[in-house]
Amino acid sequence: MRKTDRDVAAADPGFFVEAGMDLGFIVNSALLGVGLAMDAFSVSLANGLRESRMGRGRMCAVAGVYAFFQFAMPMIGWVCVHTIVELFSACEKAIPYVALALLGYIGGKMIREGLMERRGGEEKAESKPLTAGILLMQGVATSIDALSVGFAIEAYDAGMAAAASLIIAGVTFAICMAGLAIGKKAGTRLSWRASVMGGVILIGIGLEILIKGLL
């Protein structure tokens, strides 16, 4: 199994409390959620830079997509561990490359749009709104490494696995809302540079995931 410094549970088998859903279980799940949500936070920051006029409802929808994938991926990993563990272990090696490809494509697109806006003039600096397709790709790319959490929660029954995943999703939602808010405030001051900066952030995240996956 690929281990990262964010996958604390995989590195420390005693990380999760096996006795039940007590305070330790909640706290540990929340801490794991914080670690797993860092990529989603960075992407949320980039999206806030990209779309500085995003409304509250849209922010909730965007953060909700990231939270959904952060819930779904650990559960998918848990199911795979209990069913097709050998195939899952083999496919896990491709995760860093998939994440880099998705984030590299999205980041490159944002950089290109930002440079085109620069040539078009400052009055056209507002980037194109985030599309549903791009948002889904971001959701997959920022949560795909959470599949490995399935190994960490392998000893849980279905109810505890779902509870841990829900806590991770809740933490992700809150962190992504903060990232969007921060990005929006900065984006209003950065003009076309916001789109370029956001693209660079996404590509950097993809490279980070790849490097850590190869270590």
C-alpha positions as CSV (number, residue, x, y, z in Angstrom):
1,M,0.0,0.0,0.0
2,R,1.3,3.5,-0.8
3,K,1.8,5.5,2.3
4,T,1.8,9.2,2.6
5,D,2.4,11.5,5.5
6,R,-1.3,12.4,5.3
7,D,-2.4,8.8,5.6
8,V,-1.6,8.7,9.3
9,A,-3.8,5.7,10.0
10,A,-2.0,3.5,7.4
11,A,1.3,4.4,9.1
12,D,0.1,3.8,12.6
13,P,-2.3,0.8,13.0
14,G,-3.3,2.0,16.5
15,F,-4.5,5.3,15.1
16,F,-8.1,4.4,15.0
17,V,-10.1,3.3,18.1
18,E,-11.6,-0.1,17.5
19,A,-13.9,-0.2,20.6
20,G,-16.6,1.9,19.1
21,M,-17.7,5.4,17.9
22,D,-16.4,7.2,21.0
23,L,-14.7,10.6,21.2
24,G,-11.4,9.1,20.1
25,F,-13.0,7.7,17.0
26,I,-14.5,11.1,16.1
27,V,-11.3,13.0,16.8
28,N,-9.1,10.6,14.9
29,S,-11.5,10.6,11.9
30,A,-11.6,14.4,12.0
31,L,-7.8,14.6,12.0
32,L,-7.6,12.2,9.1
33,G,-10.1,14.4,7.3
34,V,-8.0,17.5,7.8
35,G,-5.0,15.7,6.3
36,L,-7.0,14.4,3.3
37,A,-8.7,17.7,2.7
38,M,-5.5,19.7,2.1
39,D,-5.5,19.1,-1.7
40,A,-9.2,20.0,-1.9
41,F,-8.4,23.2,0.1
42,S,-5.7,24.2,-2.3
43,V,-8.0,23.5,-5.3
44,S,-10.8,25.5,-3.6
45,L,-8.4,28.4,-3.1
46,A,-7.6,28.2,-6.8
47,N,-11.3,28.2,-7.7
48,G,-11.9,31.2,-5.5
49,L,-9.1,33.0,-7.3
50,R,-10.6,31.9,-10.6
51,E,-14.2,32.9,-9.9
52,S,-14.1,35.8,-7.4
53,R,-17.8,36.6,-7.8
54,M,-19.0,33.1,-6.7
55,G,-22.1,33.3,-4.6
56,R,-22.7,31.5,-1.2
57,G,-25.0,28.9,-2.7
58,R,-22.5,28.0,-5.4
59,M,-19.7,27.9,-2.9
60,C,-21.7,25.3,-0.9
61,A,-22.3,23.3,-4.0
62,V,-18.6,23.3,-5.0
63,A,-17.5,22.4,-1.4
64,G,-20.2,19.7,-1.4
65,V,-18.8,18.0,-4.4
66,Y,-15.3,17.7,-2.8
67,A,-16.9,16.5,0.4
68,F,-18.9,13.9,-1.5
69,F,-15.8,12.4,-3.1
70,Q,-13.9,12.5,0.2
71,F,-16.8,10.4,1.6
72,A,-17.1,8.1,-1.4
73,M,-13.4,7.3,-1.9
74,P,-12.7,5.8,1.6
75,M,-15.9,3.8,1.3
76,I,-14.9,2.5,-2.1
77,G,-11.5,1.6,-0.7
78,W,-13.1,-0.2,2.2
79,V,-15.3,-2.2,-0.1
80,C,-12.4,-3.1,-2.4
81,V,-10.3,-4.3,0.6
82,H,-13.1,-6.7,1.5
83,T,-13.7,-7.9,-2.0
84,I,-11.0,-7.4,-4.7
85,V,-8.0,-6.5,-2.5
86,E,-5.3,-7.8,-5.0
87,L,-6.7,-5.9,-7.9
88,F,-7.1,-2.8,-5.8
89,S,-3.5,-3.0,-4.7
90,A,-2.4,-3.2,-8.3
91,C,-4.5,-0.3,-9.4
92,E,-3.4,1.8,-6.5
93,K,0.0,2.3,-8.2
94,A,-1.7,4.3,-11.0
95,I,-3.4,6.8,-8.6
96,P,-0.6,9.4,-8.6
97,Y,-0.4,9.4,-12.4
98,V,-4.2,9.8,-12.7
99,A,-4.2,12.7,-10.2
100,L,-1.3,14.4,-12.0
101,A,-3.0,14.0,-15.4
102,L,-6.3,15.4,-14.2
103,L,-4.9,18.4,-12.3
104,G,-2.3,19.1,-15.0
105,Y,-5.0,19.3,-17.6
106,I,-7.2,21.6,-15.5
107,G,-4.3,23.7,-14.3
108,G,-2.9,24.1,-17.9
109,K,-6.4,25.2,-19.1
110,M,-6.6,27.8,-16.4
111,I,-3.1,29.2,-17.2
112,R,-4.0,29.4,-20.9
113,E,-7.3,31.2,-20.1
114,G,-5.5,33.7,-17.8
115,L,-2.9,34.5,-20.4
116,M,-5.6,35.0,-23.0
117,E,-7.4,37.3,-20.7
118,R,-4.2,39.3,-20.2
119,R,-3.9,39.8,-23.9
120,G,-7.6,40.7,-24.1
121,G,-7.3,43.5,-21.6
122,E,-7.9,44.0,-17.9
123,E,-11.5,44.8,-18.4
124,K,-12.1,41.2,-19.4
125,A,-10.1,39.8,-16.5
126,E,-13.0,37.8,-14.9
127,S,-12.3,34.1,-15.6
128,K,-14.9,31.8,-17.0
129,P,-17.1,30.2,-14.3
130,L,-16.2,26.7,-13.1
131,T,-18.0,24.1,-15.2
132,A,-19.6,21.0,-13.8
133,G,-17.2,18.8,-15.8
134,I,-14.1,20.5,-14.4
135,L,-15.5,20.4,-10.9
136,L,-16.1,16.6,-11.1
137,M,-12.6,16.1,-12.4
138,Q,-11.2,18.2,-9.5
139,G,-13.3,16.2,-7.1
140,V,-11.9,12.9,-8.3
141,A,-8.3,14.2,-8.6
142,T,-8.2,15.6,-5.0
143,S,-9.8,12.6,-3.4
144,I,-8.4,9.6,-5.3
145,D,-5.6,9.1,-2.8
146,A,-8.2,8.6,-0.1
147,L,-8.9,5.2,-1.6
148,S,-6.0,4.0,0.4
149,V,-7.8,4.9,3.6
150,G,-9.8,1.7,2.9
151,F,-6.8,-0.2,4.2
152,A,-6.7,1.9,7.3
153,I,-10.3,1.3,8.2
154,E,-10.4,-2.3,7.1
155,A,-11.2,-3.5,10.6
156,Y,-14.3,-1.4,10.8
157,D,-17.8,-2.7,10.1
158,A,-19.8,-1.0,7.4
159,G,-21.5,1.4,9.9
160,M,-18.2,2.6,11.4
161,A,-16.6,2.9,8.0
162,A,-19.5,5.1,6.8
163,A,-19.4,7.2,10.0
164,A,-15.6,7.8,9.6
165,S,-16.2,8.7,5.9
166,L,-19.0,11.1,6.8
167,I,-16.7,12.9,9.4
168,I,-14.0,13.2,6.8
169,A,-16.6,14.6,4.3
170,G,-17.8,17.2,6.9
171,V,-14.3,18.4,7.7
172,T,-13.6,18.6,3.9
173,F,-16.7,20.7,3.4
174,A,-15.7,23.2,6.1
175,I,-12.1,23.5,4.9
176,C,-13.1,23.9,1.3
177,M,-15.6,26.7,2.2
178,A,-12.7,28.5,3.9
179,G,-10.5,28.0,0.8
180,L,-13.1,29.4,-1.5
181,A,-13.7,32.4,0.7
182,I,-10.0,33.2,0.9
183,G,-9.5,32.7,-2.8
184,K,-12.4,35.0,-3.6
185,K,-11.0,37.9,-1.5
186,A,-7.6,37.5,-3.1
187,G,-9.0,37.0,-6.6
188,T,-10.7,40.4,-6.7
189,R,-7.3,42.0,-6.4
190,L,-5.3,39.8,-8.8
191,S,-7.2,40.3,-12.1
192,W,-6.1,37.8,-14.8
193,R,-3.2,36.7,-12.6
194,A,-5.7,34.8,-10.4
195,S,-6.4,32.3,-13.1
196,V,-2.7,31.8,-13.8
197,M,-1.9,31.4,-10.1
198,G,-4.8,29.0,-9.7
199,G,-3.5,26.9,-12.6
200,V,0.0,26.8,-11.1
201,I,-1.4,25.7,-7.8
202,L,-3.3,22.8,-9.4
203,I,-0.3,21.6,-11.3
204,G,1.8,21.9,-8.2
205,I,-0.6,19.7,-6.3
206,G,-0.5,17.1,-9.0
207,L,3.3,17.0,-8.9
208,E,3.2,16.7,-5.1
209,I,0.9,13.7,-5.3
210,L,3.1,12.0,-7.9
211,I,6.3,12.6,-6.0
212,K,4.9,11.3,-2.7
213,G,3.4,8.3,-4.5
214,L,6.8,7.4,-5.9
215,L,8.6,7.7,-2.6
